[in-house]
Amino acid sequence: MTLFVKNTLTGKSEEFKPLKGNNVGMYVCGPTVYDSAHL
């Protein structure tokens, strides 16, 4: 399965490629307490 993400700088869809094999990480600084949760 291929994952595409939108590059908001160029407006184009680009294939997502992990930097380290098949491992992907995500930094989250805390819950959104003032509105609906979003990424």
Distance bins in CASP14 RR format, pairs under 12 A and 6 or more apart:
PFRMAT RR
TARGET T0000
AUTHOR 0000-0000-0000
RMODE 2
METHOD distances of the structure
MODEL  1
1 15 0 0 0 0 0 1 0 0 0 0 0
1 16 0 0 0 0 0 1 0 0 0 0 0
1 22 0 0 0 0 0 1 0 0 0 0 0
2 13 0 0 0 0 0 1 0 0 0 0 0
2 14 0 0 0 0 0 1 0 0 0 0 0
2 15 1 0 1 0 0 0 0 0 0 0 0
2 16 0 0 0 0 1 0 0 0 0 0 0
2 17 0 0 0 0 1 0 0 0 0 0 0
3 13 0 0 0 0 0 1 0 0 0 0 0
3 14 0 0 0 0 1 0 0 0 0 0 0
3 15 1 0 0 1 0 0 0 0 0 0 0
3 16 1 0 1 0 0 0 0 0 0 0 0
3 17 0 0 0 0 1 0 0 0 0 0 0
3 18 0 0 0 0 1 0 0 0 0 0 0
3 22 0 0 0 0 0 1 0 0 0 0 0
3 24 0 0 0 0 1 0 0 0 0 0 0
4 11 0 0 0 0 0 1 0 0 0 0 0
4 12 0 0 0 0 1 0 0 0 0 0 0
4 13 1 0 1 0 0 0 0 0 0 0 0
4 14 1 0 0 1 0 0 0 0 0 0 0
4 15 1 0 1 0 0 0 0 0 0 0 0
4 16 1 0 0 1 0 0 0 0 0 0 0
4 17 0 0 0 0 0 1 0 0 0 0 0
5 11 0 0 0 0 0 1 0 0 0 0 0
5 12 0 0 0 0 1 0 0 0 0 0 0
5 13 1 0 0 1 0 0 0 0 0 0 0
5 14 1 0 0 1 0 0 0 0 0 0 0
5 15 0 0 0 0 1 0 0 0 0 0 0
5 16 1 0 1 0 0 0 0 0 0 0 0
5 17 0 0 0 0 0 1 0 0 0 0 0
5 18 0 0 0 0 0 1 0 0 0 0 0
5 24 0 0 0 0 0 1 0 0 0 0 0
5 39 0 0 0 0 0 1 0 0 0 0 0
6 12 1 0 0 1 0 0 0 0 0 0 0
6 13 1 0 1 0 0 0 0 0 0 0 0
6 14 1 0 0 1 0 0 0 0 0 0 0
6 15 0 0 0 0 0 1 0 0 0 0 0
6 16 0 0 0 0 0 1 0 0 0 0 0
7 13 1 0 0 1 0 0 0 0 0 0 0
7 14 1 0 1 0 0 0 0 0 0 0 0
7 15 0 0 0 0 0 1 0 0 0 0 0
7 16 0 0 0 0 0 1 0 0 0 0 0
8 14 0 0 0 0 0 1 0 0 0 0 0
16 22 0 0 0 0 0 1 0 0 0 0 0
16 24 0 0 0 0 1 0 0 0 0 0 0
16 25 0 0 0 0 0 1 0 0 0 0 0
17 23 0 0 0 0 0 1 0 0 0 0 0
17 24 0 0 0 0 0 1 0 0 0 0 0
18 24 1 0 1 0 0 0 0 0 0 0 0
18 25 0 0 0 0 1 0 0 0 0 0 0
18 26 0 0 0 0 0 1 0 0 0 0 0
19 25 0 0 0 0 1 0 0 0 0 0 0
26 39 0 0 0 0 1 0 0 0 0 0 0
27 39 0 0 0 0 0 1 0 0 0 0 0
28 37 0 0 0 0 0 1 0 0 0 0 0
28 38 0 0 0 0 0 1 0 0 0 0 0
28 39 0 0 0 0 1 0 0 0 0 0 0
30 37 0 0 0 0 0 1 0 0 0 0 0
31 37 1 0 0 1 0 0 0 0 0 0 0
31 38 0 0 0 0 0 1 0 0 0 0 0
32 38 1 0 0 1 0 0 0 0 0 0 0
32 39 0 0 0 0 0 1 0 0 0 0 0
END
